[in-house]
Amino acid sequence: AHTVLKAISRQQSHYAYHIGQIVLLAKHFKLHGWQTLSIPRGASETFNKEKWQK
């Protein structure tokens, strides 16, 4: 038997999975025009240098 807490947790995981699928499809369709909301992959060193020079 499921508890309410387990059911809510399971549903949240399910939503997160679908959000990941939507993001993956959006990136696929947008190709090179995709702008990340965080530091892009491989750009951490550049970001840190620029941030700490200020």
C-alpha positions in Angstrom: 0.0 0.0 0.0 1.1 3.5 -0.8 1.2 6.3 1.7 0.1 9.8 0.6 3.7 11.0 1.1 5.0 8.2 -1.2 2.4 8.9 -3.8 3.3 12.6 -3.8 7.0 11.8 -4.1 6.3 9.4 -6.9 4.2 11.9 -8.8 6.9 14.6 -8.4 9.5 12.2 -9.9 7.2 11.5 -12.7 6.7 15.2 -13.5 10.5 15.8 -13.3 11.0 12.9 -15.8 8.6 14.5 -18.3 10.1 18.0 -17.9 13.5 16.4 -18.7 11.9 14.9 -21.9 10.5 18.3 -22.9 13.8 20.1 -22.4 15.6 17.4 -24.4 13.1 17.8 -27.3 13.3 21.6 -27.1 17.1 21.5 -27.3 16.9 19.1 -30.2 14.5 21.3 -32.2 16.3 24.6 -31.4 19.7 23.1 -32.3 22.4 25.8 -32.1 20.1 28.6 -30.9 19.6 27.0 -27.4 20.6 29.4 -24.6 21.3 27.7 -21.3 20.0 29.4 -18.1 23.2 28.4 -16.2 26.9 28.3 -17.0 27.3 26.4 -20.3 29.1 23.1 -20.3 32.8 23.6 -20.6 32.6 27.3 -19.8 33.1 27.2 -16.0 36.7 28.3 -16.1 36.0 31.3 -18.3 33.0 32.2 -16.1 35.0 32.0 -12.9 37.8 34.2 -14.3 35.4 36.9 -15.4 33.5 36.8 -12.2 36.5 37.1 -9.9 38.2 39.8 -11.9 35.6 42.3 -11.0 
